[in-house]
Amino acid sequence: MGKQSKLKQKRQDLKNNPPEVLPVKEDLDPTHFVETMEKQGYQLKTSNSCPNLPQIEDGKPQL
């Protein structure tokens, strides 16, 4: 079976047996994303800032 015939077969299979479509939830809770992220361990209400960079007096990078 060639490439074109395989693609044709797949298209015919999809035409005869369409995949199930999941129902769309119209009333999604806007906090669902935040709750999911918090369950994964992220804290979205508190932000972590980057540490302050030290001031270099002579302007040359330290190795």
C-alpha positions as CSV (number, residue, x, y, z in Angstrom):
1,M,0.0,0.0,0.0
2,G,1.5,3.3,-1.0
3,K,1.6,6.6,0.9
4,Q,-1.3,8.1,-1.1
5,S,-3.5,5.1,-0.6
6,K,-2.8,5.1,3.1
7,L,-3.8,8.7,3.4
8,K,-7.0,8.1,1.3
9,Q,-7.8,5.1,3.6
10,K,-7.4,7.3,6.7
11,R,-9.6,10.0,5.3
12,Q,-12.3,7.5,4.4
13,D,-12.1,6.0,7.9
14,L,-12.5,9.5,9.5
15,K,-15.4,10.2,7.2
16,N,-17.2,7.0,8.1
17,N,-16.3,7.0,11.8
18,P,-15.8,10.7,13.0
19,P,-13.9,11.1,16.2
20,E,-16.0,12.0,19.3
21,V,-16.2,15.7,20.0
22,L,-15.9,16.7,23.6
23,P,-18.7,19.0,24.8
24,V,-17.7,22.6,25.3
25,K,-18.2,24.0,28.8
26,E,-19.8,27.4,28.5
27,D,-19.6,28.4,32.2
28,L,-15.9,27.9,32.9
29,D,-14.7,29.0,36.3
30,P,-12.0,31.7,35.7
31,T,-10.2,30.6,38.8
32,H,-9.8,27.0,37.6
33,F,-6.4,27.8,36.0
34,V,-5.1,29.3,39.3
35,E,-6.3,26.4,41.3
36,T,-4.7,23.9,39.0
37,M,-1.4,25.8,39.2
38,E,-1.5,25.9,42.9
39,K,-2.1,22.2,43.1
40,Q,1.0,21.7,41.1
41,G,3.0,23.7,43.7
42,Y,3.2,27.2,42.1
43,Q,2.3,30.2,44.3
44,L,0.8,32.8,42.0
45,K,-0.3,35.2,44.7
46,T,3.3,35.8,45.9
47,S,6.0,36.6,43.4
48,N,9.6,35.8,43.9
49,S,11.9,38.7,42.7
50,C,15.4,38.1,41.4
51,P,18.2,38.8,43.9
52,N,19.8,42.2,43.8
53,L,23.0,42.4,41.8
54,P,26.1,43.6,43.6
55,Q,27.5,47.0,42.7
56,I,30.9,46.6,41.0
57,E,33.2,49.5,42.0
58,D,35.8,49.3,39.2
59,G,33.3,48.4,36.5
60,K,35.2,45.2,35.5
61,P,33.5,41.9,35.7
62,Q,34.7,39.5,38.4
63,L,35.8,36.0,37.4
